[in-house]
């Protein structure tokens, strides 16, 4: 019997009816329920089972395989999965842990696993043939790396990536920092994605729409939160929630709206920012992450809907596209809470010193002079351009120009960067990025410092159809 229970029974005995009539000391109240039971059950993610007893090692089995998954009502679709579900299992680790992933490929095609955003060694990055060849059907490869930074990361294939991600291969990797404040809110990890499914219930062909589909960037017609179409949650009004969001779609930008409820963004790709930013809408380009606090407030039974809003990422991408409901939040009948003020959330981030930095200028380009359209870097598709030279310890300032009528989410593997403004100053508040939007016929500038992890690293557009058309390059970081 717990101590509280003993005390309560003793009081019952001594005070008798006084307690029941309410004249004596108050009867012990049940523990604060926080959120109602099962409030987030439709958003639950399978978690990868840690097979290693060492508290500083997370060791998991990850199998890529086909599975029949119900996405549309009354229809099962054969999709590509990690461990049988969309998304793949949530991998949970803490800062500094070693992560060991025994990866098995049971798919018909070769594949790799790229650990998007993690500052690991180049040989564990999952870029094909750099140096490990893709994992063929029936083969196994063990990824073994340390997670040095808190934040939400994700994993996905880096072979035929538009088709493989489009078929369902992605999952989240959450690296927690035990020293971060624990009372920021009830935490939810949300993997945002989409998938194209035919009327018949079959997965859409990865080539649907032909070359124009690739240039536009294919967006699946079913928009998913943790693999589900429009899940629902029942949440206590006024109680703060902390959402860890990742855009795992192959092409779709997510511009999020919660009917006037503001998003307090406290972190991004590489953990907490220097200070929060509050906004009514939140943009996540493919590959990007956000760490946000939200406080839904409604009277019991009322529902607030998280919506996808068409973001104009270039020609034809926003025209006459209505909002899409992503998630509904019903206010429970628990008494509303006063979320109060959040304390100071943030951390010190050192500004990268760009004095004497090496300038690197690249352009994201399209070439329609041949029989087929190719995309590229500086007019040259992937594989035909020499890598950009860099050295351990070097600082570079990149200017990424976009010559196309579509925006591109630029992603650099293995290293974080800091965005710079037009005058070359770091954007405030400070944050570590690995993916950032390059607007239509505009540019994006960032500073990067190469810590001692030499090797060949990729950079590319994270509209994966664009990457497959050639918009990828490499940085060779030498010792
Ligand atoms: Cu692109």
Boltz pocket constraint, residues with backbone or C-beta under 6 A from the ligand:
constraints:
  - pocket:
      binder: B
      contacts: [[A, 407], [A, 408], [A, 409], [A, 461], [A, 462], [A, 463], [A, 466], [A, 467], [A, 471]]
      max_distance: 6.0
